[in-house]
Amino acid sequence: MIQTIDFFPPIVDDPYEFGQIAAANSISDVYAMGGEPKTALNLLCVAESMSKDVIRAILAGGADKAMEAGVIIAGGHSIEDPEPKYGMAVTGYAHPDQVRTNSGAKEGDLIILTKALGSGILTTALGADLLDKETEKLVIKTMAHLNKYAAEAMQTLSPSACTDVTGFGLLGHLAEMATGSDLSATVISQNVPLLNHAIAFAKDGIIPGGAYRNRDFLKDSIEISNEAKREIVDILFDPQTSGGLLIAISEKDADTLLKRLEGAGESGVVIGQFKQRSSHAVYVK
Amino acid sequence: MSQVDTRGLSCPEPVILTKQALEQGTLPVSVLVSDMTPLENIRRYAENNGYKVEEKAIADEWELTITK
């Protein structure tokens, strides 16, 4: 049995979309661990100023995402709070032999990422009304997208490690995977998929504080080469909401996984490789 | 010389205020900053848009002088 919980304040204006994103984010951990989500409990913090319609829309967004995931919402709890928040406690199941952790990567494994990065930067821009409608739609769609389909593509391939990219940013989660597996990871920064306009906003300094906190926290674990561009490195530290799966898989199985991801209409890009452990957990080139 | 006081403000407001001051064109622009995040973000905005940034730490705060 796998249990996971997450909730956070609104990062987009539309309450229905916020509900979808919060639910996709809460359910994601079960997929990362190789499980199938089954039931969920809603967690809702309601501000006095919120209308019934807004509350209904948040819960409807969550319910629709849960339905897509095949998850039954069995109940929940709400409290009053000046800052609204929503999320879920999710329960799923996995066969003990199929449970994936973030620490089983093997030397030579390729590193595959299934969603483009930059949601922290773009939602910061959105909060300041700097985002065009098209980019806003793209980032919301990306965050609300379930990791279910990417997880299904991995079935029968037994990747050696998997996690989802969230608040610690790509490099934080990768450093954790490398250290837990007693290996070092090399990331080719130019190959990492980025959401449209994330680079432009990073160059203009529209970067959330969490990205700098991640960088400072990881400074002894990560070596960044001079060839890596600063604006891309900033995005590699950007905290993600409902980010993609970060998968370590043998070279032999990686091709099959990439083909399956493509066939399912999912994004899947090789961003680096695990090597023998050296002084740093991650090397960014 | 114009001055922008961003102390106590959270991002991205300090960057936006700095951008507005730079666009008015009276250089140098002096920016007071009280936190690491706006310090880094203003540096990025200015350097990527062709300005030079000089940084002076004053107690727990910073003064950035931005020139061409």
Interface residues (C-beta under 8 A of the other chain):
Chain A: T124 A125 G127 A128 L130 A202 K203 D204 G205 I206 I207 P208 G209 Y212 R230 E231 D234
Chain B: S10 C11 P12 E13 V15 I16 K19 D35 M36 T37 E40 N41 I42 R43 R44 Y45 N48 N49
